[in-house]
Amino acid sequence: MRAEVIRVEVIRAWPRRHASVRVELPAGATVADAVSASGMDDGEHVAVAVFGEKVEAAHVLREGDRVELLRPLTMDPKEARRRRAVK
């Protein structure tokens, strides 16, 4: 009997660019497993999400999930809107 494998995508984004890696993991793998397998675990992310919903590193993944590495905000979103409105 062959062990079940799931495929997930790990994404990291910066202003004006992004990186994406697809990884295969054993069924029951967690977000932490996916980040480690992706090679993107550089310590720059402050949180992780699956399809935009913030999750813990112990969150169990399903086939086709998209893991997003969230970076720290460089500016308060309200302040950014104010600055755009002034222009």
N, C-alpha and C positions, 0 to 999 in steps of 0.2 A: 504494500500500500504506500502510495506516494504522499508525502506531507503537503498540505495545502499551502500555496504561496499567494500572497496578495501583492498588488502593484500600486504604489502611491507616488505622488509627485511632491517634491520639496521645493519651495520657491523662496527666494530672498530678493528684495527690491531696494533700490536706492533711487534718488532723484534721476530721472532720465535713463535708467538702465535696470536690468534684472537678470537673475540667473535661475535656471530651473534644472532639476535633476530628477529622473525617474529611478526609483529603486524597487527591488523585489525583496520582500521580507516574509518570514514565516507567519502563518495565521496567528493572531493573538499579539502581534508586535505593537509596541507603543510609539507615541510621538517621539520619545527620546531615542528609541531604536532607529527610527527613520532619519532623524537629524544626524545621528552618528554615522549611519550608513551613507548618507549623502555627501559627507566630507565638508559640510558647511558649518560645522560646529566650531566657530571661531570666537565665540563668546560675545559677539557684537549684538546679538538679538536680546531683547528684554522680555519677550513673551512669544508664545506660539499660538496659532489659530488653525482650525480646520474649516475650510470654506468660510472664512471670515468670523467664525465664532471662537473666542478665546478659550483655550483648553489647557489643562495641566500636562506636564511631560509624561505622566502615567496613563494618559488617555489611550484606550485601545483603538487601533485603526481598522478600517474596513477597506475592501477592494475599491480602488478608484479615488480614495481621499486625496485632497490637496492640502498639504501642510505648509503653512505660511510662517516664515520667521519674521517677527515684528521688531523693527528697530526703534530706538527712542525718538520721540518727537524733537525736532530742532526748534520748533516755535509753537506756542500755544495756538490752537486753531482759531480761537476768537480773535487774537491779535493779528493773525495772518489775514482774516477776513476784513478787519478794520483797515489794514494797510492797503489791501486791494481796493476797498471802497474809496479811499482817499485819492487813489490814482484815477 
